[in-house]
Amino acid sequence: MTDAGAWASPGSALPESAGPETPPPEPAAAADDTLETEIPLRPLGVSELLDGAITYVRRNPRATLGLSAILTSIVQVAVTAVQYIALGGRIRADVRTPVDLTRTLGLASATSLVGLVLTAYVVLLLSGLLAPVMGRTLLGRATSFGQVHRDVRGSRARLIGAAAAVLAIVLVAVALPLAPLVAAIVVHAPAGVQALTAIFGVPLAVALMVVGYVWFALATPIAVLERRGVRAALRRSAEIVRGRWWRMMGVLSLALVITLFVEFVVLPVPFAVAQQIMLAFDKEPHGWLLVAVIAVGGVGRIIAGTLVNPFNAGVIALMYADRRMRREAFDLELQMERPADPLAAWLPGPLTAAGSGPQPHMPRQTFVRPAPPPPGWHR
């Protein structure tokens, strides 16, 4: 029998008894054309870079916060112990001027400065250690703590060396302009000479520090993801940054400002209040009270660094990914190839510049003169 619902006059609607219409096929193929991730797999804007640095921490809290907690704790415990030893087990209460503060703290003040340098080194290390986490996050995959250990197992020496090289470049860039100022202070030069060396030396030191950091900050994720040596990673970083230095400087500076505000203004407030409450019982704490005061400050620095350092490191890793997407159309390559190994996908291809290895041989094109037109042909 002929189904009555299968026939209808043109322009008329099918009767309701014809049954439900066949639903259109789901766009499965379209969904598979791109990799679904929380961080867009394309060149990123400034706000997307900062938001992505938070997203990868939220998606991989054990790997990111775990590694950050370990490295930050090692640095802060060492700094706190040296500070306690430098204070001689007692804090003087007659601190009224900067000179008194310097005499009171002595080595403890220098230890805090060393702590800042070590914190910068931790951020560089984390930008390399967590680069595989960022790489997997961009491809929509989570990363465990153990997976990070396996990912960087063969790149530890290169990562440590690259982070040390970047930090050394920054420190040398700062030390050279400040050398005349230090020499003037040591030899007790006139106040005018010291002021003159400070006026020219300090701004130049800050400028050179920023220049060196921006040029070579990407060396640590390069050492891990591209498996390059220290010098090759530094050259590759400079090659990627070239042409977009000002944008790199702006993004890294903005991330640093956010980091410093959260780490030294927002998070330490509860611990500073606790220290003031302890000092209310004794203006010159010593013994176990001094240990408690210093320990509270150390715990506050550990918590602040654990939460903030992965963000700063994530911005560096994302800037590396963004530069490859803009220079090499790396996002299109990832979407077309659908890599089975997320880390192998980040290895430089045969056409990648800046020392990626031997280039494939391209045969020379031979020019063939076209045949003459047939007789009687006119244009």
Residue pairs with C-beta under 8 A, 6 or more apart in sequence:
3 18
4 15
4 17
4 18
5 14
5 15
5 17
5 18
5 19
6 18
8 14
8 15
33 335
34 41
34 335
35 41
35 138
35 139
35 140
35 334
35 335
35 338
36 140
37 137
37 138
37 139
37 140
38 55
38 59
38 137
38 140
39 48
39 52
39 55
39 56
39 137
39 138
39 318
40 48
41 138
41 139
41 331
41 334
41 335
42 325
42 331
43 322
43 325
43 326
43 331
44 52
44 318
44 322
44 325
46 250
46 251
46 254
49 251
49 315
49 318
49 319
49 322
50 251
50 254
50 255
50 258
50 315
52 314
52 318
53 255
53 310
53 311
53 312
53 314
53 315
53 318
54 311
54 314
55 137
56 64
56 130
56 133
56 134
56 137
56 314
57 64
57 65
57 310
57 311
57 314
59 137
59 142
60 133
60 137
60 142
60 143
62 144
62 145
63 130
63 133
63 143
63 144
63 145
63 147
63 148
64 130
64 133
64 310
64 314
65 306
65 307
65 310
66 145
67 126
67 129
67 130
67 145
67 148
67 310
68 122
68 126
68 305
68 306
68 307
68 309
68 310
68 313
69 302
69 306
71 122
71 125
71 126
71 309
72 119
72 122
72 301
72 302
72 305
72 306
72 309
73 302
73 306
75 115
75 118
75 119
75 122
75 305
76 115
76 298
76 301
76 302
76 305
77 298
77 302
78 118
79 111
79 112
79 114
79 115
79 118
79 298
79 301
80 294
80 295
80 297
80 298
82 107
82 108
82 111
83 108
83 111
83 112
83 294
84 290
84 291
84 294
86 105
86 106
86 107
86 108
86 111
87 105
87 108
87 290
87 294
89 286
89 287
89 290
90 284
90 285
90 286
90 290
91 104
91 284
91 285
91 286
91 290
91 293
92 100
92 104
92 284
93 283
93 284
94 100
95 101
95 104
101 109
102 109
115 301
117 167
117 171
119 305
119 309
120 167
120 170
121 163
121 164
121 167
122 305
122 309
123 309
123 312
123 313
123 316
124 162
124 163
124 166
124 167
124 217
124 220
124 313
124 316
125 159
125 160
125 163
125 220
126 309
126 310
126 312
126 313
127 217
127 220
127 221
127 312
127 313
127 314
127 316
127 317
128 152
128 155
128 159
128 162
128 163
128 220
128 221
128 223
128 224
129 148
129 152
129 159
129 224
129 313
130 148
130 310
130 313
130 314
130 317
131 220
131 221
131 224
131 225
131 317
131 320
132 143
132 147
132 148
132 151
132 152
132 224
132 225
132 342
132 343
133 143
133 148
134 221
134 314
134 317
134 318
134 321
135 225
135 317
135 321
135 342
135 343
135 345
135 346
136 142
136 143
136 342
136 343
137 143
138 321
138 334
139 334
139 339
139 342
139 345
141 342
143 151
151 224
151 343
152 159
152 224
154 227
155 223
155 224
155 227
158 223
158 224
158 227
158 228
158 229
158 230
158 233
159 220
159 223
159 224
161 223
161 229
161 230
162 219
162 220
162 222
162 223
162 230
162 233
162 234
163 220
165 216
165 219
165 230
165 234
166 212
166 213
166 216
166 217
166 219
166 220
166 234
169 212
169 216
170 209
170 212
170 213
172 212
173 205
173 208
173 209
173 211
173 212
174 205
174 206
174 208
174 209
175 205
176 205
176 208
177 200
177 201
177 202
177 204
177 205
177 208
178 201
178 202
178 205
179 201
180 197
180 201
181 194
181 197
181 198
181 201
181 202
183 189
184 193
184 194
184 197
185 194
210 249
210 253
213 252
214 241
214 245
214 248
214 249
214 252
215 237
215 238
215 241
215 245
216 234
216 237
216 238
217 237
217 248
217 252
217 316
217 319
218 236
218 237
218 240
218 241
218 316
218 319
218 320
218 323
219 230
219 233
219 234
219 236
219 237
220 233
220 316
221 316
221 317
221 320
222 228
222 233
222 236
222 237
222 240
222 320
223 229
223 230
223 233
225 320
225 343
225 346
225 347
226 233
226 236
226 346
226 347
226 348
227 347
228 236
228 355
232 355
235 354
235 355
236 354
236 355
239 353
239 354
240 320
240 323
240 324
240 327
240 354
241 248
241 323
244 323
244 326
248 319
248 323
251 315
251 319
252 315
252 316
252 319
255 311
255 312
255 315
256 312
258 311
259 308
259 309
259 311
259 312
262 304
262 307
262 308
263 304
263 305
263 308
264 304
267 300
267 303
267 304
267 307
267 308
268 300
268 301
268 304
270 300
271 296
271 297
271 299
271 300
272 297
272 300
274 296
275 293
275 296
275 297
278 285
278 289
278 292
278 293
278 296
279 285
279 293
281 289
282 289
285 292
285 293
321 330
324 330
325 331
328 349
328 352
333 345
333 349
334 345
337 345
339 345
348 356
348 357
349 356
350 356
350 357
350 358
350 359
350 360
351 359
351 360
